Amino acid sequence: MPRRNFIGSKRISPEGKHIRAYGLSDLFAQSEIEGFRHSMSSIWWRKSAGSYVRQGEGTFYVTVNDTGAGFVFELSGAYQYCETKEGRSLCRNTNKDRKWRAYREPVPLR
């Protein structure tokens, strides 16, 4: 089954409020998007089917590939994209400046 892109999807709070919507261009560089497999109706940006909710933290993890790269989405609408670079797990929280840093534990919402 194709992995559809995020365009048009929304992050919704437990109270039903819209938090944030992401398009693939919000999350990946154009060259990365072009490198993904494309069909007539979909962009296969995920090669791994893993995703889960981390209870008590309000985070949703989406695995992108078999090497462990993936997104950590927070209830606030913020995200981190993490992957292994030079033997270290590094993350970025924006697609604009793409500064890679150590993973930051999400702050639970109260």
Backbone bond lengths (Angstrom), bond angles and torsions (degrees), N, CA, C in turn:
res aa  C-N    CA-C-N  psi(-1)  N-CA   C-N-CA  omega(-1)  CA-C   N-CA-C  phi
1 M - - - 1.450 - - 1.528 108.82 -
2 P 1.303 119.01 134.26 1.467 121.46 -179.01 1.519 111.89 -65.38
3 R 1.299 115.11 148.45 1.457 121.92 173.22 1.515 106.94 -92.66
4 R 1.288 117.89 104.64 1.461 121.24 -176.48 1.522 110.43 -70.71
5 N 1.311 115.48 154.08 1.460 118.70 178.63 1.525 110.09 -74.39
6 F 1.312 116.61 170.50 1.458 122.15 -175.48 1.513 113.32 -81.38
7 I 1.301 118.56 -7.59 1.456 120.12 -173.38 1.525 109.79 -58.10
8 G 1.319 115.19 124.29 1.453 121.37 -179.87 1.512 113.69 92.07
9 S 1.349 118.49 -11.23 1.457 118.48 178.60 1.517 109.46 -83.93
10 K 1.315 116.47 158.06 1.455 121.23 -175.92 1.510 110.30 -131.38
11 R 1.314 116.09 149.47 1.462 122.31 169.01 1.515 105.68 -93.06
12 I 1.329 117.30 125.04 1.456 122.55 -177.24 1.523 109.00 -118.60
13 S 1.324 117.10 135.90 1.458 121.89 179.05 1.521 110.12 -74.92
14 P 1.341 117.50 164.63 1.468 119.86 176.40 1.532 112.55 -58.23
15 E 1.328 116.97 -24.25 1.468 121.11 178.27 1.523 112.07 -84.52
16 G 1.336 117.25 0.00 1.457 121.10 178.86 1.517 114.47 87.48
17 K 1.336 118.27 10.69 1.470 121.50 -179.62 1.529 110.44 -89.03
18 H 1.337 115.31 141.38 1.465 120.73 176.53 1.529 109.00 -68.53
19 I 1.338 116.41 129.12 1.463 120.88 178.97 1.523 110.55 -103.61
20 R 1.329 116.38 -52.45 1.458 120.47 -173.88 1.520 109.80 -166.78
21 A 1.309 117.56 144.39 1.464 122.77 172.18 1.525 107.42 -118.32
22 Y 1.324 117.30 139.97 1.456 122.49 179.83 1.520 110.65 -119.76
23 G 1.310 116.43 140.03 1.456 123.05 167.73 1.511 107.81 -104.91
24 L 1.314 118.21 162.35 1.464 119.90 179.47 1.522 111.63 -57.26
25 S 1.325 117.97 -35.38 1.468 120.42 -179.72 1.532 111.76 -69.82
26 D 1.341 118.11 -15.74 1.466 120.98 173.11 1.521 110.97 -77.12
27 L 1.327 116.66 -21.55 1.458 121.23 -171.72 1.525 114.29 -111.62
28 F 1.332 117.28 -26.57 1.460 121.57 -175.46 1.530 110.51 -131.94
29 A 1.338 115.56 153.92 1.467 121.39 172.98 1.530 108.61 -71.39
30 Q 1.322 117.30 154.83 1.461 121.58 -179.53 1.526 111.08 -57.14
31 S 1.325 117.72 -39.09 1.468 120.25 179.75 1.534 111.15 -64.56
32 E 1.333 117.73 -34.46 1.462 120.79 176.91 1.528 110.34 -68.05
33 I 1.326 116.41 -43.67 1.470 120.88 179.29 1.529 110.02 -61.31
34 E 1.328 117.04 -42.51 1.457 121.00 179.10 1.525 111.59 -64.36
35 G 1.347 117.52 -28.01 1.458 122.04 179.79 1.522 114.22 -79.24
36 F 1.333 117.95 -13.63 1.458 121.19 177.61 1.525 109.85 -74.70
37 R 1.316 115.94 153.93 1.458 121.08 175.34 1.533 108.86 -67.78
38 H 1.331 115.78 136.07 1.463 122.04 -179.79 1.527 110.16 -120.29
39 S 1.317 115.76 142.52 1.467 121.53 169.57 1.526 106.60 -118.53
40 M 1.309 117.44 -173.58 1.464 120.29 179.34 1.527 111.96 -63.32
41 S 1.341 117.72 -31.33 1.462 120.22 -173.69 1.526 114.60 -120.17
42 S 1.324 118.04 -6.24 1.464 119.02 -171.83 1.521 112.87 -143.05
43 I 1.310 114.79 158.81 1.459 122.71 170.28 1.519 105.78 -116.86
44 W 1.309 117.64 122.04 1.458 122.95 -176.52 1.523 109.49 -87.77
45 W 1.315 117.05 76.73 1.464 122.52 -176.07 1.518 112.27 -82.53
46 R 1.319 118.38 -12.29 1.464 122.63 177.27 1.510 109.76 -113.97
47 K 1.334 116.58 127.39 1.461 121.17 176.64 1.518 111.07 -102.27
48 S 1.303 117.25 -8.61 1.459 122.17 -178.54 1.521 108.33 -123.94
49 A 1.314 116.48 142.04 1.463 120.28 -174.30 1.528 113.37 -89.80
50 G 1.319 119.00 2.13 1.458 120.69 -174.98 1.517 114.10 -72.49
51 S 1.317 115.65 132.04 1.463 122.11 170.94 1.520 107.06 -159.23
52 Y 1.320 115.97 146.95 1.458 119.47 -179.76 1.522 110.69 -160.94
53 V 1.327 115.42 160.43 1.455 122.92 176.33 1.521 107.30 -99.55
54 R 1.318 116.95 131.25 1.462 121.26 176.40 1.527 107.13 -91.61
55 Q 1.312 116.24 105.88 1.457 122.78 -175.19 1.529 111.37 -58.82
56 G 1.315 116.01 142.92 1.455 121.91 175.94 1.512 114.85 83.47
57 E 1.317 117.42 -10.65 1.463 120.58 -178.29 1.518 112.49 -114.98
58 G 1.307 116.59 -14.81 1.455 118.83 -177.69 1.511 112.12 66.77
59 T 1.333 117.26 38.14 1.462 121.11 179.01 1.520 109.95 -120.02
60 F 1.317 114.98 149.39 1.455 122.98 178.26 1.515 107.21 -123.92
61 Y 1.335 117.35 121.83 1.455 123.08 -178.29 1.524 109.57 -101.62
62 V 1.332 116.96 132.99 1.460 122.46 178.46 1.525 107.59 -127.24
63 T 1.340 116.31 113.45 1.456 121.51 178.36 1.524 108.93 -78.12
64 V 1.335 115.76 133.68 1.460 120.39 -175.54 1.525 111.94 -99.58
65 N 1.343 117.19 -37.21 1.463 118.67 -178.64 1.532 111.08 -145.45
66 D 1.316 115.82 177.63 1.464 121.64 -175.63 1.525 113.59 -74.17
67 T 1.317 118.68 -9.70 1.465 120.81 178.50 1.520 111.81 -91.73
68 G 1.325 117.40 2.94 1.457 121.41 175.28 1.512 115.72 97.55
69 A 1.320 118.06 0.06 1.465 119.25 177.25 1.516 109.22 -64.74
70 G 1.329 115.85 145.14 1.449 117.82 179.18 1.508 113.64 -176.84
71 F 1.317 114.30 175.61 1.454 122.88 179.97 1.514 110.92 -103.93
72 V 1.331 115.20 145.38 1.454 123.39 169.67 1.525 104.87 -118.59
73 F 1.327 116.83 107.33 1.457 121.70 178.77 1.523 108.81 -97.27
74 E 1.330 116.23 134.96 1.459 121.58 -179.67 1.528 110.04 -106.98
75 L 1.329 116.40 157.62 1.469 121.01 179.73 1.520 112.21 -59.04
76 S 1.318 117.19 -26.42 1.459 120.83 179.83 1.526 112.13 -69.63
77 G 1.339 116.60 -15.42 1.460 121.45 -175.54 1.518 112.21 102.38
78 A 1.335 117.30 -13.35 1.467 121.41 177.53 1.529 109.57 -71.27
79 Y 1.323 115.74 159.30 1.461 119.73 175.95 1.524 109.97 -145.24
80 Q 1.332 114.46 162.60 1.450 122.69 168.19 1.522 106.40 -129.03
81 Y 1.317 116.20 138.52 1.461 121.25 171.42 1.516 105.89 -110.26
82 C 1.312 117.27 121.61 1.465 121.67 -174.50 1.524 110.46 -119.47
83 E 1.327 115.25 143.95 1.458 122.09 173.77 1.514 109.00 -155.60
84 T 1.324 116.47 166.06 1.458 121.30 179.43 1.523 108.62 -85.78
85 K 1.331 114.97 124.45 1.467 121.92 178.52 1.521 107.52 -129.98
86 E 1.323 116.35 123.06 1.465 121.84 179.08 1.526 111.42 52.47
87 G 1.337 116.22 40.59 1.452 121.58 176.81 1.519 115.89 79.69
88 R 1.324 117.51 2.81 1.465 121.76 -179.80 1.523 109.78 -121.05
89 S 1.323 116.15 144.66 1.459 120.73 175.25 1.524 108.08 -82.53
90 L 1.325 115.92 114.76 1.460 121.39 -178.05 1.526 109.62 -125.09
91 C 1.327 115.29 153.33 1.462 121.01 -175.03 1.523 110.63 -133.27
92 R 1.319 114.26 155.23 1.462 120.85 170.99 1.518 107.04 -129.13
93 N 1.337 116.35 151.56 1.463 119.62 -177.92 1.526 112.24 -117.69
94 T 1.305 115.49 15.26 1.459 120.86 176.40 1.524 108.07 -154.23
95 N 1.305 116.59 158.40 1.454 120.87 175.47 1.526 110.62 -99.14
96 K 1.313 117.35 -4.77 1.471 120.84 -177.01 1.534 112.24 -82.07
97 D 1.333 118.04 -63.97 1.474 118.34 -177.09 1.524 112.48 -89.34
98 R 1.334 117.69 -18.23 1.469 124.40 174.08 1.523 112.84 50.00
99 K 1.310 117.41 44.54 1.460 121.44 174.72 1.519 108.74 -83.13
100 W 1.326 116.75 124.21 1.454 122.48 -177.36 1.522 109.13 -92.07
101 R 1.338 115.52 128.45 1.468 122.16 -177.07 1.525 109.26 -136.06
102 A 1.327 115.18 173.07 1.463 120.11 175.26 1.526 109.56 -65.11
103 Y 1.332 115.80 153.07 1.459 121.48 178.26 1.519 110.10 -59.36
104 R 1.325 116.38 139.03 1.469 122.95 178.11 1.513 107.69 -113.06
105 E 1.349 116.90 121.33 1.466 120.24 176.45 1.523 108.70 -61.78
106 P 1.320 117.81 128.79 1.466 120.62 177.86 1.530 110.86 -62.65
107 V 1.313 115.99 143.79 1.458 120.97 175.81 1.517 107.77 -85.51
108 P 1.346 117.47 121.01 1.464 118.61 -179.34 1.528 111.72 -62.06
109 L 1.328 115.12 141.19 1.457 119.76 175.24 1.515 108.39 -80.59
110 R 1.287 117.09 140.97 1.470 120.76 -179.71 1.494 110.27 -103.64
